[in-house]
Amino acid sequence: MFNMYKVFIVDDEPFIIEGLYDIVDWSSFGMEIVSHAGNGQAALQALSSQPVDILITDISMPLMNGLDLIREARRVQPDIKVIILSGFNEFEYLKEGMQLGIENYLLKPINVEELESTLSNTASKLDHMVSPQTDDAYGIQILKDNILHRWLTGQIAATEFEERAQFMNLSLDAPDVAVAILRDKGQVPGMFERVEEMLRDRRHLNVFHDIDGDIVIIANIQGTRDEEQKLMDGLQALSDEITVTHPAARIGAGRLMKGLYHAPTSYAEAKKHYSM
């Protein structure tokens, strides 16, 4: 019988811990919850003697907060993978969390699909013994991926999205938006980095990974005919260039929508290109 990856949960709200036991089929990810604690101090004491692969922790707790726990847990178990749970008003602490090296942060109430995607990715890293990355750029990309995905799937309130977009210096000042999806059926490594580099100087474009593993390009422009044509020409040029090294890649684009709140419609249309 193969070994299960060991999961330790820390939260001062018992119903969160109980919920995490129940909402996921842990064994399907090759994982088991081995223990839990209601505060960081108790968790650290347990982690000092109990080897664990994955730590799922709240940020805001009595006695020792989640950030301090992660910092101390890394001294005891340097390769431990960490998933942060966060409440609405704790965003200012998350950048520090990124620097400590985490797999993801999940806002409460927890989105089961996002949690399962995170667990799947974490298991894959554990299978290949990938060490935690603690550079700031990697951490900010995690923030960006999650916030933009939640925005495009209608899972975030407008005020919360604006706060986080401002924090990450996302360029979303123009009134209109279009979303394109770049998918590589061949799964050749390095495509995201290549696309990011090619679009680095175009501030009206935001690039991120969604939970399906697709590269998503969000264009925020003035919806004139000229600007729309420029965008379409740019996407075609990107497609032409990227298929030289990634021949299985292709781009699907949604319509240009009037108003940022219509971005999910454009995103859904872009996704439909791959189901036709």
DRENTORDREN-450678 format. One record per residue: z, x, y of N, C-alpha, C in turn; residue number from 0; residue in one letter. Coordinates in steps of 0.001 Angstrom, whole numbers, plus 500000, padded with zeros to 6 digits. Example, Ala and Ser with C-alpha at 12.3 -4.5 7.8 and 13.67 -1.06 7.14 Angstrom:
<<507800,513190,494310>,<507800,512300,495500>,<507800,513200,496700>,0,'A'> <<507080,512850,497750>,<507140,513670,498940>,<507870,512900,500030>,1,'S'> 
This chain:
<<500000,500848,498791>,<500000,500000,500000>,<500000,500876,501250>,0,'M'> <<499145,500524,502238>,<499054,501344,503442>,<500256,501094,504347>,1,'F'> <<500541,502091,505203>,<501663,501985,506130>,<501297,501114,507321>,2,'N'> <<502209,500253,507712>,<502033,499437,508914>,<502455,500246,510140>,3,'M'> <<501747,500054,511257>,<502200,500644,512515>,<503424,499866,512986>,4,'Y'> <<504432,500606,513447>,<505720,500010,513803>,<505753,499649,515287>,5,'K'> <<506148,498406,515575>,<506184,497885,516943>,<507635,497603,517338>,6,'V'> <<508003,498000,518567>,<509348,497733,519112>,<509156,496958,520416>,7,'F'> <<509854,495828,520547>,<509709,494959,521728>,<510990,494999,522562>,8,'I'> <<510817,495116,523900>,<511968,495126,524804>,<511738,494122,525932>,9,'V'> <<512632,493161,526058>,<512545,492177,527143>,<513913,491519,527277>,10,'D'> <<514332,491241,528504>,<515638,490616,528692>,<515571,489096,528600>,11,'D'> <<514377,488560,528331>,<514223,487115,528146>,<513998,486844,526652>,12,'E'> <<515002,486293,525959>,<514888,486088,524508>,<513663,485280,524099>,13,'P'> <<513258,484301,524931>,<512125,483465,524521>,<510816,484246,524526>,14,'F'> <<510726,485310,525346>,<509537,486172,525333>,<509483,486925,524004>,15,'I'> <<510614,487488,523598>,<510676,488210,522326>,<510338,487275,521162>,16,'I'> <<510950,486102,521163>,<510681,485134,520090>,<509205,484744,520065>,17,'E'> <<508654,484550,521257>,<507237,484179,521358>,<506323,485253,520800>,18,'G'> <<506642,486520,521094>,<505805,487620,520612>,<505829,487722,519086>,19,'L'> <<506962,487395,518486>,<507026,487385,517021>,<506043,486359,516445>,20,'Y'> <<505904,485234,517170>,<505188,484092,516593>,<503716,483980,516968>,21,'D'> <<503331,484468,518149>,<501969,484155,518631>,<500882,485051,518050>,22,'I'> <<501281,486124,517368>,<500302,487060,516825>,<500538,487246,515328>,23,'V'> <<499455,487321,514571>,<499544,487700,513162>,<499529,489236,513113>,24,'D'> <<500704,489817,513238>,<500823,491272,513377>,<500219,492020,512201>,25,'W'> <<500380,491484,511005>,<499871,492196,509828>,<498352,492326,509847>,26,'S'> <<497665,491387,510528>,<496201,491462,510601>,<495738,492652,511435>,27,'S'> <<496646,493195,512270>,<496334,494392,513054>,<496921,495649,512402>,28,'F'> <<497473,495466,511198>,<498100,496601,510523>,<499405,496995,511177>,29,'G'> <<500134,496002,511723>,<501363,496260,512472>,<502504,495388,511978>,30,'M'> <<503720,495830,512257>,<504906,495021,512005>,<505929,495281,513108>,31,'E'> <<506617,494231,513545>,<507700,494395,514516>,<508932,494854,513739>,32,'I'> <<509415,496053,514058>,<510556,496599,513307>,<511887,496308,513984>,33,'V'> <<511859,496066,515313>,<513103,495751,516012>,<512794,495311,517434>,34,'S'> <<513840,494873,518135>,<513701,494489,519538>,<515021,494749,520247>,35,'H'> <<514954,494755,521590>,<516157,494956,522401>,<516029,494151,523679>,36,'A'> <<517184,493837,524280>,<517215,493022,525491>,<517291,493827,526772>,37,'G'> <<517397,495156,526667>,<517381,496007,527874>,<516951,497411,527489>,38,'N'> <<516587,498199,528512>,<516054,499528,528275>,<517044,500485,527642>,39,'G'> <<518307,500363,528019>,<519323,501273,527484>,<519483,501105,525978>,40,'Q'> <<519581,499861,525548>,<519713,499581,524117>,<518457,500028,523362>,41,'A'> <<517300,499822,523995>,<516036,500230,523371>,<515978,501741,523189>,42,'A'> <<516358,502483,524237>,<516302,503942,524163>,<517226,504471,523072>,43,'L'> <<518391,503868,522968>,<519345,504276,521925>,<518715,504088,520541>,44,'Q'> <<518038,502957,520341>,<517392,502686,519051>,<516225,503641,518808>,45,'A'> <<515438,503899,519873>,<514264,504756,519727>,<514632,506210,519445>,46,'L'> <<515843,506590,519771>,<516285,507966,519528>,<516389,508269,518035>,47,'S'> <<516542,507209,517236>,<516701,507445,515798>,<515671,506702,514947>,48,'S'> <<514860,505870,515592>,<513899,505063,514836>,<512465,505378,515283>,49,'Q'> <<511657,506013,514429>,<510268,506297,514796>,<509479,504997,515005>,50,'P'> <<508733,504948,516106>,<507973,503743,516456>,<506587,504174,516931>,51,'V'> <<505575,503369,516618>,<504212,503685,517052>,<503862,503023,518382>,52,'D'> <<504364,501795,518578>,<503999,501011,519770>,<505256,500424,520400>,53,'I'> <<505400,500637,521702>,<506492,500060,522479>,<505914,499008,523418>,54,'L'> <<506389,497768,523308>,<505995,496689,524230>,<507211,496385,525084>,55,'I'> <<507107,496644,526391>,<508293,496510,527234>,<508014,495777,528546>,56,'T'> <<508996,494987,528944>,<509007,494384,530276>,<509263,495497,531298>,57,'D'> <<508896,495280,532552>,<509213,496251,533600>,<510596,495981,534178>,58,'I'> <<510855,494727,534529>,<512079,494389,535257>,<513172,493942,534286>,59,'S'> <<514162,494849,534086>,<515276,494549,533173>,<516558,495168,533720>,60,'M'> <<517707,494620,533329>,<518972,495218,533759>,<519251,496535,533028>,61,'P'> <<520168,497327,533571>,<520660,498590,533004>,<519631,499722,533066>,62,'L'> <<518430,499497,532576>,<517363,500492,532670>,<516033,499746,532710>,63,'M'> <<515250,499958,533767>,<513993,499209,533860>,<512930,499797,532923>,64,'N'> <<511823,499086,532815>,<510789,499487,531873>,<510173,500840,532152>,65,'G'> <<509999,501175,533438>,<509403,502465,533792>,<510302,503619,533364>,66,'L'> <<511601,503487,533628>,<512547,504531,533198>,<512574,504628,531676>,67,'D'> <<512494,503488,531018>,<512490,503486,529551>,<511269,504238,529017>,68,'L'> <<510085,503955,529597>,<508863,504638,529142>,<509008,506149,529321>,69,'I'> <<509515,506533,530495>,<509684,507965,530805>,<510598,508640,529772>,70,'R'> <<511725,508005,529478>,<512677,508579,528529>,<512153,508497,527090>,71,'E'> <<511476,507397,526761>,<510940,507235,525400>,<509904,508303,525095>,72,'A'> <<509130,508697,526108>,<508116,509745,525908>,<508764,511090,525564>,73,'R'> <<509979,511320,526057>,<510682,512565,525717>,<511113,512562,524255>,74,'R'> <<511477,511387,523783>,<511942,511257,522402>,<510758,511187,521432>,75,'V'> <<509749,510388,521823>,<508566,510192,520974>,<507305,510328,521842>,76,'Q'> <<506798,511559,522010>,<505709,511832,522967>,<504423,511041,522726>,77,'P'> <<504133,510680,521469>,<502857,510027,521168>,<502944,508508,521098>,78,'D'> <<504079,507953,521478>,<504250,506507,521400>,<503258,505802,522336>,79,'I'> <<502651,504724,521848>,<501750,503910,522662>,<502571,502836,523373>,80,'K'> <<502224,502551,524626>,<503036,501625,525426>,<502181,500500,525991>,81,'V'> <<502671,499273,525852>,<502072,498099,526496>,<503135,497502,527406>,82,'I'> <<502786,497307,528670>,<503741,496786,529659>,<503582,495272,529810>,83,'I'> <<504714,494584,529918>,<504742,493178,530315>,<505191,493116,531773>,84,'L'> <<504558,492257,532567>,<504871,492241,533994>,<504945,490824,534529>,85,'S'> <<505871,490611,535453>,<505956,489342,536169>,<505081,489377,537415>,86,'G'> <<504948,488248,538069>,<504033,488089,539219>,<504324,489053,540360>,87,'F'> <<505600,489282,540677>,<505947,490048,541878>,<506213,491536,541632>,88,'N'> <<505775,492047,540490>,<506122,493420,540152>,<504937,494374,540226>,89,'E'> <<503878,493962,540892>,<502644,494752,540897>,<502832,496126,541528>,90,'F'> <<503748,496233,542497>,<503923,497526,543181>,<504423,498619,542235>,91,'E'> <<505015,498234,541106>,<505508,499230,540148>,<504435,499683,539158>,92,'Y'> <<503333,498969,539109>,<502387,499209,538033>,<501646,500530,538155>,93,'L'> <<501398,500982,539385>,<500693,502260,539524>,<501522,503386,538906>,94,'K'> <<502833,503333,539093>,<503699,504330,538472>,<503627,504205,536953>,95,'E'> <<503544,502972,536479>,<503396,502763,535047>,<502122,503383,534510>,96,'G'> <<501048,503269,535285>,<499777,503867,534887>,<499917,505372,534692>,97,'M'> <<500638,506003,535607>,<500792,507458,535559>,<501585,507909,534340>,98,'Q'> <<502369,507009,533777>,<503152,507357,532594>,<502327,507229,531312>,99,'L'> <<501157,506640,531414>,<500279,506513,530263>,<500561,505264,529466>,100,'G'> <<499775,504216,529674>,<499965,502967,528931>,<498619,502493,528391>,101,'I'> <<498681,501593,527425>,<497459,501040,526851>,<496955,499856,527670>,102,'E'> <<497888,499094,528229>,<497505,497923,529015>,<498750,497347,529661>,103,'N'> <<498569,496477,530641>,<499691,495678,531128>,<499280,494227,531011>,104,'Y'> <<500210,493403,530629>,<499951,491991,530422>,<500839,491186,531356>,105,'L'> <<500218,490325,532137>,<500993,489478,533031>,<501522,488264,532262>,106,'L'> <<502759,487903,532547>,<503332,486690,531956>,<502846,485462,532739>,107,'K'> <<502605,484326,532100>,<502657,484122,530652>,<501549,484900,529944>,108,'P'> <<501853,485417,528783>,<500951,486331,528088>,<499725,485587,527566>,109,'I'> <<498559,486159,527855>,<497299,485638,527338>,<497108,486198,525919>,110,'N'> <<497090,485332,524919>,<497061,485776,523522>,<495797,486589,523226>,111,'V'> <<494666,486132,523754>,<493399,486837,523508>,<493456,488267,524050>,112,'E'> <<494024,488418,525248>,<494135,489741,525855>,<495108,490620,525061>,113,'E'> <<496212,490028,524607>,<497167,490778,523800>,<496515,491260,522509>,114,'L'> <<495791,490371,521835>,<495161,490745,520571>,<494106,491823,520768>,115,'E'> <<493348,491724,521853>,<492360,492759,522161>,<493046,494102,522394>,116,'S'> <<494170,494080,523105>,<494928,495300,523382>,<495470,495902,522092>,117,'T'> <<495995,495054,521209>,<496528,495542,519940>,<495429,496154,519077>,118,'L'> <<494263,495523,519090>,<493137,496047,518322>,<492721,497424,518815>,119,'S'> <<492620,497571,520152>,<492246,498867,520739>,<493312,499920,520460>,120,'N'> <<494571,499508,520533>,<495677,500444,520296>,<495682,500912,518848>,121,'T'> <<495444,499989,517924>,<495382,500359,516502>,<494254,501352,516252>,122,'A'> <<493116,501123,516934>,<491980,502041,516785>,<492343,503449,517254>,123,'S'> <<493068,503534,518368>,<493500,504846,518866>,<494472,505504,517894>,124,'K'> <<495379,504701,517340>,<496329,505251,516374>,<495614,505730,515108>,125,'L'> <<494593,504973,514691>,<493815,505370,513507>,<493178,506742,513706>,126,'D'> <<492773,507011,514943>,<492089,508269,515245>,<492992,509277,515946>,127,'H'> <<494293,508943,515987>,<495289,509850,516569>,<494928,510296,517984>,128,'M'> <<494551,509325,518826>,<494226,509640,520226>,<495520,509683,521029>,129,'V'> <<495794,510801,521687>,<497027,510946,522468>,<496972,510084,523720>,130,'S'> <<498131,509649,524237>,<498153,508836,525455>,<497539,509582,526636>,131,'P'> <<496743,508866,527424>,<496175,509464,528636>,<497050,509075,529822>,132,'Q'> <<497402,510055,530626>,<498322,509769,531729>,<497716,510091,533089>,133,'T'> <<496403,510330,533145>,<495830,510598,534463>,<495685,509300,535241>,134,'D'> <<495790,509411,536555>,<495837,508229,537411>,<494537,507434,537383>,135,'D'> <<493390,508130,537305>,<492100,507440,537317>,<491974,506523,536105>,136,'A'> <<492424,506991,534959>,<492385,506191,533738>,<493254,504943,533905>,137,'Y'> <<494438,505131,534476>,<495354,504018,534671>,<494809,502975,535624>,138,'G'> <<494230,503409,536731>,<493668,502472,537701>,<492510,501694,537079>,139,'I'> <<491732,502343,536203>,<490635,501632,535532>,<491167,500516,534651>,140,'Q'> <<492318,500743,533995>,<492940,499686,533191>,<493283,498486,534077>,141,'I'> <<493888,498770,535231>,<494210,497707,536184>,<492955,496936,536573>,142,'L'> <<491912,497691,536904>,<490666,497095,537367>,<490049,496219,536277>,143,'K'> <<489993,496744,535053>,<489418,495987,533935>,<490122,494644,533764>,144,'D'> <<491437,494672,533796>,<492199,493451,533532>,<492097,492434,534658>,145,'N'> <<492243,492899,535895>,<492198,491963,537022>,<490820,491333,537165>,146,'I'> <<489759,492141,537055>,<488417,491597,537225>,<488052,490670,536067>,147,'L'> <<488487,491005,534861>,<488210,490112,533733>,<488921,488769,533921>,148,'H'> <<490165,488804,534354>,<490907,487555,534565>,<490276,486729,535682>,149,'R'> <<489756,487396,536701>,<489080,486693,537802>,<487819,485996,537290>,150,'W'> <<486998,486713,536511>,<485719,486171,536063>,<485872,485127,534957>,151,'L'> <<487069,485027,534381>,<487300,484005,533357>,<488257,482923,533855>,152,'T'> <<488502,482907,535168>,<489304,481849,535777>,<490753,481843,535373>,153,'G'> <<491317,483029,535092>,<492700,483112,534629>,<493649,483703,535668>,154,'Q'> <<493237,483705,536939>,<494091,484291,537973>,<493991,483450,539244>,155,'I'> <<495115,483210,539877>,<495126,482434,541125>,<494495,483252,542249>,156,'A'> <<493893,482561,543214>,<493178,483235,544296>,<494074,484199,545074>,157,'A'> <<495303,483776,545392>,<496193,484635,546182>,<496597,485881,545395>,158,'T'> <<496841,485705,544097>,<497203,486851,543256>,<496034,487815,543163>,159,'E'> <<494813,487281,542989>,<493637,488140,542889>,<493418,488928,544177>,160,'F'> <<493556,488249,545322>,<493356,488931,546609>,<494349,490072,546790>,161,'E'> <<495603,489847,546394>,<496638,490880,546510>,<496284,492109,545678>,162,'E'> <<495855,491871,544443>,<495536,492977,543549>,<494241,493671,543947>,163,'R'> <<493252,492912,544396>,<491986,493501,544836>,<492210,494421,546029>,164,'A'> <<493075,493991,546930>,<493393,494813,548100>,<494105,496094,547683>,165,'Q'> <<495036,495964,546741>,<495781,497127,546248>,<494837,498171,545653>,166,'F'> <<493822,497705,544912>,<492899,498627,544243>,<491701,498996,545103>,167,'M'> <<491705,498541,546360>,<490639,498865,547299>,<489267,498439,546773>,168,'N'> <<489222,497263,546144>,<487948,496740,545669>,<487160,496189,546843>,169,'L'> <<485876,496477,546865>,<485036,496019,547962>,<484500,494623,547649>,170,'S'> <<485130,493612,548249>,<484715,492230,548034>,<484734,491487,549370>,171,'L'> <<484079,492081,550358>,<484126,491540,551718>,<482982,490575,552025>,172,'D'> <<481856,490708,551309>,<480696,489851,551567>,<480920,488466,550953>,173,'A'> <<480182,487460,551421>,<480479,486080,551004>,<479938,485678,549633>,174,'P'> <<478950,486406,549096>,<478276,485943,547886>,<478410,486956,546749>,175,'D'> <<478165,486481,545528>,<478432,487341,544372>,<477461,487035,543230>,176,'V'> <<477081,488106,542523>,<476293,487971,541294>,<476873,488925,540266>,177,'A'> <<476811,488531,539008>,<477394,489342,537940>,<476317,489688,536916>,178,'V'> <<476280,490953,536521>,<475357,491413,535483>,<476159,492049,534349>,179,'A'> <<475636,491922,533138>,<476263,492490,531943>,<475329,493547,531366>,180,'I'> <<475876,494716,531098>,<475122,495777,530438>,<475736,495990,529061>,181,'L'> <<474960,495740,528025>,<475467,495863,526654>,<474626,496885,525896>,182,'R'> <<475327,497740,525154>,<474662,498765,524357>,<474875,498467,522880>,183,'D'> <<473847,497901,522242>,<473975,497557,520821>,<474148,498799,519958>,184,'K'> <<473660,499933,520449>,<473772,501168,519677>,<475127,501834,519793>,185,'G'> <<475961,501364,520746>,<477321,501904,520924>,<477335,503428,521079>,186,'Q'> <<476414,503950,521899>,<476392,505396,522147>,<477481,505730,523161>,187,'V'> <<478345,506712,522870>,<479441,507046,523799>,<478927,507532,525154>,188,'P'> <<479747,507310,526176>,<479469,507878,527494>,<478664,507004,528429>,189,'G'> <<478278,505797,527995>,<477431,504973,528861>,<478201,504478,530084>,190,'M'> <<479457,504060,529890>,<480227,503558,531034>,<480328,504622,532120>,191,'F'> <<480663,505849,531714>,<480789,506948,532683>,<479464,507210,533397>,192,'E'> <<478376,507107,532642>,<477048,507326,533237>,<476742,506253,534283>,193,'R'> <<476979,504992,533938>,<476724,503890,534871>,<477608,504021,536110>,194,'V'> <<478878,504330,535884>,<479819,504482,536990>,<479352,505569,537953>,195,'E'> <<478880,506670,537398>,<478410,507779,538228>,<477160,507382,539012>,196,'E'> <<476249,506678,538369>,<475001,506252,539030>,<475265,505280,540180>,197,'M'> <<476343,504481,540052>,<476621,503451,541066>,<477756,503830,542009>,198,'L'> <<478223,505067,541904>,<479420,505494,542641>,<479323,505263,544151>,199,'R'> <<478160,505484,544738>,<478017,505395,546204>,<477667,503990,546686>,200,'D'> <<477582,503027,545796>,<477215,501665,546198>,<478473,500811,546252>,201,'R'> <<479068,500756,547422>,<480373,500112,547565>,<480343,498611,547299>,202,'R'> <<479159,498031,547365>,<479079,496580,547125>,<479048,496250,545632>,203,'H'> <<479079,497284,544771>,<479075,497062,543326>,<480398,497512,542718>,204,'L'> <<481014,496659,541902>,<482217,497016,541149>,<481876,496994,539662>,205,'N'> <<482311,498018,538956>,<481976,498158,537536>,<483257,498176,536717>,206,'V'> <<483263,497444,535599>,<484436,497483,534724>,<484036,497105,533306>,207,'F'> <<484961,497300,532365>,<484801,496902,530963>,<485497,495567,530755>,208,'H'> <<484841,494597,530115>,<485560,493378,529769>,<486097,493490,528338>,209,'D'> <<486798,492456,527858>,<487464,492586,526556>,<486472,492552,525397>,210,'I'> <<485200,492208,525652>,<484176,492274,524611>,<483581,493669,524496>,211,'D'> <<483993,494565,525411>,<483429,495915,525397>,<482152,496038,526207>,212,'G'> <<481735,494948,526882>,<480539,495013,527734>,<480865,495681,529064>,213,'D'> <<479862,496328,529657>,<479998,496854,531012>,<479578,495743,531973>,214,'I'> <<480457,495404,532893>,<480209,494310,533840>,<479997,494897,535227>,215,'V'> <<478924,494470,535874>,<478610,494919,537240>,<478707,493708,538156>,216,'I'> <<479623,493771,539116>,<479802,492681,540079>,<479189,493104,541405>,217,'I'> <<478206,492355,541859>,<477549,492645,543133>,<478067,491680,544185>,218,'A'> <<478594,492218,545271>,<479137,491410,546366>,<478290,491668,547604>,219,'N'> <<477400,490701,547933>,<476395,490935,548975>,<476236,489705,549876>,220,'I'> <<475525,489902,550969>,<475068,488783,551791>,<473880,488156,551066>,221,'Q'> <<473934,486850,550835>,<472942,486217,549967>,<471600,485941,550607>,222,'G'> <<471039,486903,551318>,<469693,486721,551866>,<468661,487058,550793>,223,'T'> <<467421,486626,551022>,<466355,486915,550056>,<466157,488412,549889>,224,'R'> <<466198,489139,551011>,<466001,490593,550957>,<467099,491266,550139>,225,'D'> <<468355,490872,550383>,<469473,491479,549662>,<469408,491139,548171>,226,'E'> <<469026,489899,547873>,<468915,489495,546476>,<467821,490281,545762>,227,'E'> <<466689,490463,546440>,<465590,491227,545842>,<465981,492683,545639>,228,'Q'> <<466717,493225,546632>,<467192,494611,546516>,<468102,494766,545306>,229,'K'> <<468956,493774,545089>,<469874,493813,543949>,<469097,493782,542636>,230,'L'> <<468131,492868,542528>,<467342,492763,541293>,<466557,494047,541022>,231,'M'> <<465989,494624,542084>,<465255,495890,541937>,<466192,497001,541476>,232,'D'> <<467414,496998,542029>,<468393,498020,541665>,<468812,497909,540206>,233,'G'> <<469013,496664,539738>,<469382,496456,538333>,<468248,496876,537399>,234,'L'> <<466992,496607,537818>,<465853,497025,537003>,<465769,498542,536930>,235,'Q'> <<466003,499203,538074>,<465972,500672,538105>,<467084,501253,537223>,236,'A'> <<468258,500625,537279>,<469378,501062,536439>,<469017,500906,534963>,237,'L'> <<468423,499767,534611>,<468028,499510,533233>,<467008,500547,532758>,238,'S'> <<466021,500828,533603>,<464985,501798,533243>,<465580,503170,532982>,239,'D'> <<466524,503557,533830>,<467103,504895,533712>,<468048,505000,532519>,240,'E'> <<468868,503957,532315>,<469881,504037,531263>,<469252,503971,529868>,241,'I'> <<468108,503265,529723>,<467487,503146,528395>,<466825,504446,527952>,242,'T'> <<466672,505396,528839>,<466149,506708,528443>,<467110,507375,527459>,243,'V'> <<468410,507290,527753>,<469424,507911,526888>,<470111,506899,525967>,244,'T'> <<470040,505596,526334>,<470669,504541,525524>,<469615,503458,525259>,245,'H'> <<468683,503713,524327>,<467539,502807,524142>,<467908,501391,523707>,246,'P'> <<469098,501206,523131>,<469493,499859,522678>,<470151,499036,523788>,247,'A'> <<470349,499643,524959>,<471039,498945,526052>,<470110,497957,526753>,248,'A'> <<470701,496845,527172>,<469931,495933,528028>,<470857,495183,528970>,249,'R'> <<470260,494694,530060>,<471034,494036,531114>,<470693,492552,531173>,250,'I'> <<471728,491723,531276>,<471548,490297,531537>,<472268,489958,532826>,251,'G'> <<471632,489210,533709>,<472229,488908,535017>,<472371,487412,535224>,252,'A'> <<473476,487027,535874>,<473664,485648,536298>,<473082,485449,537687>,253,'G'> <<473034,484212,538122>,<472495,483914,539461>,<473401,484429,540566>,254,'R'> <<472815,484662,541722>,<473600,484948,542921>,<474262,483642,543363>,255,'L'> <<475583,483664,543491>,<476334,482462,543810>,<476879,482521,545235>,256,'M'> <<476859,481391,545911>,<477414,481286,547255>,<478922,481078,547152>,257,'K'> <<479690,482078,547554>,<481144,481974,547499>,<481716,482729,546309>,258,'G'> <<482736,483561,546582>,<483332,484394,545532>,<483943,483559,544406>,259,'L'> <<484422,482342,544721>,<485074,481531,543701>,<484091,481036,542643>,260,'Y'> <<482762,481230,542866>,<481765,480859,541862>,<481406,482031,540947>,261,'H'> <<482090,483164,541104>,<481784,484343,540281>,<481853,484034,538778>,262,'A'> <<482848,483241,538280>,<482885,482954,536838>,<481608,482302,536310>,263,'P'> <<480929,481496,537148>,<479680,480854,536721>,<478601,481894,536483>,264,'T'> <<478471,482842,537413>,<477477,483905,537270>,<477777,484778,536053>,265,'S'> <<479067,485046,535833>,<479496,485848,534677>,<479121,485146,533371>,266,'Y'> <<479403,483843,533292>,<479087,483072,532080>,<477578,483066,531825>,267,'A'> <<476796,482966,532895>,<475331,482984,532748>,<474852,484337,532240>,268,'E'> <<475438,485414,532759>,<475071,486757,532310>,<475372,486929,530830>,269,'A'> <<476513,486398,530385>,<476897,486490,528969>,<475922,485724,528077>,270,'K'> <<475369,484607,528594>,<474484,483763,527791>,<473202,484487,527397>,271,'K'> <<472830,485502,528153>,<471600,486248,527847>,<471663,486858,526449>,272,'H'> <<472878,487099,525936>,<473015,487748,524641>,<473210,486766,523501>,273,'Y'> <<473260,485467,523836>,<473418,484472,522774>,<472142,483656,522577>,274,'S'> <<471109,484024,523338>,<469842,483277,523232>,<469034,483754,522027>,275,'M'> 
